[in-house]
């Protein structure tokens, strides 16, 4: 699918990878010289080539995969990534559903080879260069903060010494987060890519975090014994890295937890000579569950966990999800009746048995280890008190706080079915499950996010402190034992975490006073009132978010104005947290298209007065705190830009599709639609230019740990080129 605003796929390939991959490597892939590639870049007005830091490939390979998914065939993609087929297969499956995020489809592409541009291609490249120079000028040549520079910044020690506060008698004694710096798939395989550097641990501890988690695959962390001798390759090195992490984290008062989603399904070929342990097949018929109704599978799981906890004695515990989007046990995706061994059992039997197996293994290795079990996905996210009643008494029951909460946005009634900040929990499912857990004598915890959620995760945290405070106050009434306050997208040290720490004190303090005090610290005596007002304005605006599962997963809110627009329907379906395309029907979920757009516009309109107040707060902040205040403002501006852009894009697609059905090229409706389209394209140009400035200044904008960069600075320049081409197209 070559983008029509480029002369051809070769020019698109050079643009998309410029300053993300070295020109020499691009040349090698397409059979050109480095000078050929540089000449193509210059012809389109691209800036001079920059030195490519190793982090770009080591930490940004998902970004490269996504931006070349439609451009390169499989073999050239492997060459670009410097990956083996096995390594790419692991990434697609285990890097937090990357294959799903890419649409479960690799578009067919012919091999890309260099050809000297013809006259038409040179003419179009020259037009692109003129647009780039006109719209960006010297700004494009200015040095921007290198991508992933935030790793260096957040790894450095704090300028002041901090000491971790003991949990004391806080009702939320555990505050557990994921690392903003971690590589999701296999974080223990490479000590160089440290998921939790000392400076970052210090920063987390300073804002009240006392637990961290990281993703592991159990078969890579422990030997498989005689049953599964393939398991455990390089496990000794991973365990050594884990021991080192546990030792370092302890110095900051932070415990280390392993995220378990086990047992992972295996390729069908794995079961050739061990069919007796095979369970249900996945939808594609390529992977099969290790059936936990078979004693050998349970023995391996418990033995592997006992081995890990003996080898790493200071490990704090595990955080387990037994029914996620991954195929694990036969009941994990609700398909257990297709398993010959499980079909006579209930999902309650299977899930409870899996939890008991995990608990037995952890406590055989370390009796003091915490086993935290999430109710995510149980009974299809329904009521699951029967499972809770059968859990071992030593486990913690964790429930997503806001799940199943009824909300109304834009006149549309719906229920929360994902993490949400805009909808303040707890909801009825969590309250029921916590009550059942209390009756069963279990410790209880909340899964909740206070920095960001899938509602918008491509900025590290949102300044919606009133919403966070309201949620914390309501959770205090439940007298829980802990909280997971950051999934993959929510682990950046922030004032939101400071608020969570302070409102977790016992007895629960007055939220208004805590917010006032935090604003005083953040913005100083003169800026505090303005910062405090900004938090309230943006919290109120965020309550308008048109929450629905397909909105948070499929809409372009993560990408904002970097998402391209198309002259006609592409036919591609938006993917979960991957590529939105122009699939408005999947973006909007249960909301009519105009209501969907109007709700995002309401957010943007309500957000703008908050930006004004936050700008004043920054100007009045004391010099030693001004950089932090500017960061808050930058993130807030980026979020507001994206809200408005989603509204623009939805209305563009609606107008474009209506124009395609217009009965006449001279009708009043046709002229009105063309005028609306031109207005929306100009608005997107302005937003792309504005976000480009924010992105140049801060390498965190556009990044999320499990997706890497949703977009790079040049994608915003491309969007302007895209819109200028569309203005000409629709003017015809």
N, C-alpha and C positions, 0 to 999 in steps of 0.2 A: 504494500500500500504506500506508494510514493506520494508524498505531500505535494500538491499541485503548485504551491508557492516556490518550490525549488525547481531548477532546470531539469534535474534527474536524480536518480537514487544515489549516484556517486557524490554529487554535491551535498545531498542530505546527509550522507554518511560522514563526510568531512566535517560538516557543521556540527552534527550531534556529538561528535567525539573530540572536537577541538578543545584543547586545554583540559581534556579528561584522559586522553591517550596521546602518547608522544607521536609526532608526525612520522617519524621513522617506522614505527610499528604500523601505523595506518597504511603507509606506503607498501610495506611488506605484505600486508593482508590482501591488497588489491592489485599487487604486481606493478607498482609505480615506483618512481624515485621520490625521495623526500622533497626534492625541489618541486616535483609535480604537485604534491599534496599542498605544500606551502603556497604555490601559485593559485590553486583553487581557493584556498582560504582567503588570500589577499583579494582575489577577484570578487569575493562576496563582502568585503569590508570587515572581516574578522580581525580581532586584535593580534598583535604579535604573539608568537608561541611562547608559552610559559613553561618553566620547568615543572614536570609532573612529579609530585611527591609520591613515594611508595604507598602512602595511605590511600591514595586514590584508587588503586587496584585492590589492596589488602582489605580496606574497610568499605570500599564503594562498589564492589563487584555487582551488587543487585542493581544499582543505578545503571551500570553499563549494560547489564542484561536487558533491563526494561527499555532503554533507549535504542537498542539494536535489535529488538525482538522482531520487528517488521523489516529490517534492513539486510540482515545477514543470514545465510543458511547455517545449519548447525555446525558444520566443520569450521567455517570462518568465525563463528561466534566463539567456539572453543579456543581458536588461535588468539582472538582478541583478549579473552579472559585469562589466557595461559592456564587453562584447566584441562584435566583429563575428563573423559566422558563420565567416569565414576564420581569425580568430585562435583561436576555439574549436576549429576543425577541426585547426589546427596543434598546439594543446595536447593534444588527444586522441590524436594520432598520434605526436608527437615528444617529449612529456614523459614519457620512460621508460615507454612502454607504458601510458599512462593509460587508453586505451580498453579494454585488456585488464583493467586493475585494476577497471574499472567493470562488467566482465562482458560486454563486447561487445554491450551491449543498453541502449538508453535506454527505461526503462519508460514506457508511455503514460500521460499525465496530462491531465485536463481543465484548462482555464484556471482559475486560482484567483482568486476575487473575494471581496471583503469582504461579509459579511452580519452584521447585528446578531445576536449570540448569542441563541439561544432559552433557555427555562427549563432544559432538560436540559443544555445546554452550560454554562450559568452554574453549575449545581449541580456538575458534574464539575470545572470550573475551581476552584471553591471547595474541593473535596476535595483537589485537587493543591496548592493554596496551604497547606492545613493540614499536609499531609505535608512540604512544603518547610520550613515554619516549625518543625515538630516535629523534623525530622532535622538541619537545618542552622542554624536560628536566625540569630544575629548573624554567624556565619561567612560566610554568603552575602553580607552587606553589607560585609565587610572588603575592603579593596583588595588585589587579588592582583597579582603581577608581570604586567605587560601581556604578551600574546603577542608574540613576536619581540623582546622586550627583550634577549634574548641577543645579538642582532646588535649592539646598542650596546655591550654588555659586552665581547664578544670583539673588537670593532673598536678598543677603547681600548688604548693602549700598556701594556706590562707595567710594574708599579711599580718594577722594577729593570731595568737595562740588560742585554741579553743579546747575545752575539756568536755567530754561527753557527760550528759546528765544521766544519773541512774534512773531506771524506770520508776522506782518508788512505788507509791500506791495508786498510780494512774490507772483509770479503768481501761485505757487503751495502751497497755504496757508494751505491746509489740506494734511497731510501725515499720512495715516491710515494703521494700521497693526494688525495682530492677535498675540496672545501671544504664545511664544515658550513653555510656562509652562502650558497652559490651557488644561483641559480635555474637549474634543470637545462636547460630547453628551449632558450633562446637567450640565454645569459648575457652576450654581448658587445653586445647590441642597446641596452642601457640603462646608461649609465655610472653613473647614480644608484644602481642595484642592483649595486654593486661586489661581485663574487664573492670577492675577496681583498683586503680593506682592509689598510692597513699594519700596524695593531695585530694583526690576525689572522695575517699573514705572520710577524710577529715571534714570536708565540706558537707557531706551527708550527715555526719554525726552532729555538726554544729547546728543543723536545722531540725534535729530531733529524730533522725532515722536511727533505729537500732537493729534492723534486720535487712539483709540483702538476699536476693535470689538470683540464680542463673540457670539457664536451660542446659540440661544434659540428656543424653541418650544412654540408657543403662547398659546396653550391650557394648558400648564403647568405654565404659567406666569400670567394668569388672569381667573376669573370665567367665566363660559359659560352661565350664566343666565338661564332663563326658557327653552330656546331652547336646550341647551347642558349642563345640570346640572352636567355631569360627569367631565367637565373641571374644572381646577383650584385647584386640590388637592395640598396642600402644597405651593400654590402660594404666600401666605403671607411671608413665610420664604425666598423664592427665591427673592421676592421684597426687603425684608430687606437686604439681601446680596448684591443686586444690588445697593441699596441706599448707603450702606457702600463703595462699590467700586467707585461709582461716586464721593462721597465726597473725598476719598483718591486721586483719579486720578486728581481731580481739583487742588490739591496742587502742582502738577507737570506740570500744564499747558496742561493736556491731557483730551480730551473729550471721553465719552464712547458711542459707537454705538451698537445697536442690529442687528445682522444678521437675516433677515427674509426670509423664504422660505415657504410661507403660501398661503392658508390654507393646512396643511398636510393632506394627505389621511388617511382614517380610515379603520379598518377591516370591511369586508362586514357585519358582525353581528351588527355593530354599527347602520346600517341603517334599521334594522328589523322593527321598528315602526316609522321610519322617512324617508321613501323611497323618499319623495318629494325633499329632499336636496341632494340626491345622484347623482353623475355625472358619469364620465367614469371609467371603471375598469382598473386595472393594467394588465400587460401581463400574470401574473399568476392567475388572477381572485380572488385574496385574499384581495386586498385593493381597495377602491373606493374613488374617489375625492369628497370633499365637493364642490358642484357646486356653483360657485360664481355668476352664473346668477340668483340664488335664493336670494331674498332680505334678508331672515333670515341669510344666511351665511355672506353676506356683513355687515349686522347690527352687527353680533357677532364680526367680524374682527375689524371693526372700533371702536366698543365699548370697546373691549379688549385692543386695542392700546391706546385709550383715558384713560382707567383706569391705564395702566402701566405708561404713561407719567404724569398723575396726581400724582400717588403714588411716582414717582421718578422724581421730578421737575427739577433736574439738568442734566437729561439724554440728551446727545448731539443730538441724532437722530437715524435713522435706515439706514441700507444698505440692500437693498432688491434685490433678484434675483427671477423673476417670471416665469422662464422657465428653471429650472435646470434639472439635472437627476432625481430628486424626482418628483413623481406625486403630484401636488398641484392643481391648477385650471385645468379645463378641457382642456385648450389649452397648458398647460405646456409641454406636451409630444407630441403635434401636433395631438391629437386624438379627438378633440372636436366634430367632426361630428358624433361620436357614442353616444353622449349625446342627449337625446330627447329635452332637454331645449336649449342646445347650438348649435345644428346642423344648425339652421337658422341664426346664427350669424357668424361673422368672427373672426379669432384669434386676429385681431386688436381691435375689440370691447371688447373682453374678457380681454386681457392684459391691455388695457387702463383703463378699469373699475376696475380691481384689483389694479392698481397703484393709481387710484383716491380714492379707499376705504382706502388704507394704508395712503395716504396723509391726508384724512379727519380725520381719527382717531388720527394720531400723532398730527396734529395741533389743534384738539379739546382739546387734553390733554396739549399741549404746543405749542403755535403759533410760537415759535422760534426754534423748533426742525428741524433739517435738514433731509430731505427725499432724500436719494441717491438711484437711481434705475439703476441697471445694464441692459444692452441690451443683456446679455448672453442668448443665445438660442432663441431669437426672430426670427421668420420666419426661424427656423432651422439654425440659425447663418447667415442668409442672410440679405439683405438690408431691413431695417425696418423704413424708414423715416415716413411712415404713422402712425406708433405707436407714434413716437416722437412728431409729430404734434398735437396729441391729449392728451399729458400729461399735468397735472396741471402745471401752470407756476411757482409754488413755488418749484418744485422738481429739483434735479440735475440729469443729464443724464451721466452715467458712461459707458465707452466703453473699452473693452480689446484692448490695444494699437496695438499690433502686429498682431491681427487676420486678416486672409485672405491675408497676405503679401506673395508674390511669392518668392520662394527661389530655388536654385539649389545646390545640394550636391552630389558629386560623379557622376556627369553627370545626375542625376535624378531630374526632375522638380516636385515641389510640392508646397503646400501652408501651411502656419502656421494655426493650428487649436487648439491651446492651448497657455498657457503662455509660452514665450520663452525668454531667455537671448541671446542665440546664434544668433537669427534672430532679428535684431534691428528694432523696429517700429518707428513711427506708420505705420500701413497698411491702405489700401484704405477704409475698412469698418469703422474703427474708424474715419478717416478723414471726410468721408461722414456724419456719425452720429453726430459728433461734429458740423459740419457746419449746419446740420438741427436743432440741439439743439440751436445753437446761433441764428438762424433765428426765432425760437420759443420763444426766450427770456429766455431760461433755463441756469442755471449754468452747467458747464461741468467738468468732471473729467476723469482720465485715470485709468484703471485697469492694473497694470504693476508690475512686481516683479524684485527686484534688488539684493536680497540675493541668491536665488536659485529658481528653478521651478521644474515641473515634469520631466524636462530633467535630473536632479539629485537632489533629495531633502533630501537624507540621510546624507548630511553634511550641517551644518547650513548656511554657506555662501561660495561663490566661489570668489577667488581673480582675477576676470575678470573685473577690474575697467575700462579699456578702453571701453569695450562694454557698461557698465552702463553709463559712461560719454557721449558716443555717443547718446544713447537713450534719456538721459536727455536734451541734447542740441537740439535734434529734437523736443521734447515735448515743450520746451520753446517757439518755434515758434508758437505753437498753443494757447498760452496764456490761459491755463486752470485754473480752480479754485481749483483743488485738485487732489490727487492721492491716490489710494489704492496701497501700495507698499509691501504688504505681505499677501498672502493667508495663508492657514493653515501652509504651510511649510516655510514661509519666515519671521518670526517675531523675529529672534534673533538680539539683538543689534550688530551693525557691522560697520566697516569702509565704507561699501557700503552705509549704511544709512547716514553716515556723508557726503559722496559725494553727495547724493541726496539732503541733506539740503543745502549744499553750492552752488550747481548748480541750486538751485531753487531761488536764489536771483535775484532781479531785479535792473538794467538790468542784463541779463545773463552774468556771468563772463567767461573768457577764460578757457576752460576745461583743457588745458594742464598745465596752471599755478596752477589751483586748484589741479590737480593730483600730481604735483610736491610738493606742500605745504603739502598735506596729507601724501605723502611718507616721507617727512622730519619729520613730527610729529610721524608717525608710527615706522620708523626705525632709526631715528636720522641722523645727517649730513653725517656719513660715510656709513650707510647702505641704504640711500634713493635711490641712483642711481640704486642699485641692485634690491631693491624692486620694483621700478618703471619699470625696464626692465622686471622683472618677471610678473607684471600685463599685460604688452603688449604681451609677449610671450604666456601666458595662454589665453588671450583674442583671439589672432590669432588662437590658437589651437582649441578653443571652437567654432569658426566659422565653423568648419568641422562637427559639430554634425549632424548626419543623421536624421533631425527632421521629424517626422510623428506621427500622433496621437497614433498609436499602439506601436510605439517605446517607447514613453514616458510613456505609460500606462502599457505595457505588458513585455517589455524587462527586463533583470535582472540588469539594471544599478543601481537600488536602493540597491541591495543586493550584487552585485559584486561577489567576490570569495566565499561568503557564500552560494551561490546557488549551490545545489548539481547537479552532473552529473549522468547519468543513462546508463546502458549497452545496453539498447534497448528502443525504443519509449514507452513512458508511456501512450500515448493516451489522456492525460489530456490537456485541453486548458489553456493557460496562463490567469490569471485573472488580472483585472484592479488593479494595485498597490497592489497586494496581493501575489500570488505564481506564479512565471514564469514557473515552471516545465522545460520541454525541448522543448517548442513549438516555434521553430525557425520561422515558417511561420508567427505566430502572432507577434513575436518580431520585425521582419524586415519590416512589412508593405509593402510599395510600392518598397522597395529596394531589388534588388537581394541579395541573401545570402552573396556572396563574397563582394559586394559593402558595405553592412551593416557592415560586419566585418572590411573591409578596412577603413571605415570612423572612426570607434571607434579606430582602431589602429593608424590612422593619428592623432587623438586627443591625444592619449597617447604619441606618439612620439614627438609631438609638446609641450606637457605639461612638459616633462622631463627637457628640458633646463630651463624652468621657475622654476622648483623645485630647480635646481642648483643655480640659481640667488637668489631665496628666502632663501635658506640655507645660502648663504653668507650674505644676508641682516640681517638675524637673528643673525649671529655671530658678526656683527658690530653694532647691535642695542644697545642703552644705557641700562644699567641694569634695570632701573625702568620700561622700556617698553618691556623687552625681553620676558616676559611671553605671552603678547598679540601677539608678532611677532611669537613666537613658535606655538601658536594656529593657526595662519594663515597657517603656514607651515604644520602642522598636517592635517588640513582640505584639503589643496591642495594635499598632498600625498595620502590621502584616495580617493579623487576624481580620481586622475591619476591611482591608482590601479584598480578602478572599470571600468574605460574606457578600460584598457587593458584586464581585465577579460571578459568583454562582447565580445570582439573580439575573445579571446581564446575559450569561450564557444560556440560561433556560429560556429567556425571552427571545434571544437570537434564534435558537433552534425552532421555537414555536412559530416565529415570523417566517423563517426560511421555509419551513414545511408548508405553511399557509400560502406563501408566494408560489410554491411549486404547484399548488392546486388552483391558483387564481385563474378565472375564466378568460381573462383578456390582459394583454400587455399594456393596455391604456386605461384600464378601469381605475376608479378612485381607490379601491381596496389595494390594487397593485401598487399604485404610487405611494399610498400610506405605508404599506409594508416595506417598500424599498427605503423610504425615509426613516422608518423605525430601525431597520437593519443598519443603515449608515450611522445613526446615532449610537447604537449599541457597539458597533465596531470602534468608533472614536472613543467611547467610554472605556472599552477594554484596552485600547492603546494607552490611555492615560494611566490606568491601573497597572499595566505591565511595566511602564516606565517608573512608576512610584515604587512598586515592589522591587524592581531591579536595584534601586538605591538602597533599600533596606537589606537586601540580600548581599550586596557588595560589602556592606558594613559589618555583617554578622554571619558567620559561617553556620550558625545553628538553625537559621530560618530555612525551612524546606526539608529538614532532616527528621527522621524517626528511626530509632535503633534497629527495628526489624525490617524496615523497608529501605534503609539508607536514605539517599536524597531523592525526594519525589521530583525535584527539578534542580537544574543548575542555572547560574546567571544568564548564560547564553540562550536558555530556553525562553526567557522573557524577552530577549531581543528578537528571537525567532517569532514570538507571538505578534510582535509589532509588524514584522515582515508579512506574516500570515494575514493579519487584519488589513494591511495596505493592499495586499493582493485581492482580498475579498471585496474591498471597497470598489476596486476596478471591476471585478467580476459582476457585482450586483448593480453597478451603474450602467451596465450595457443594456 
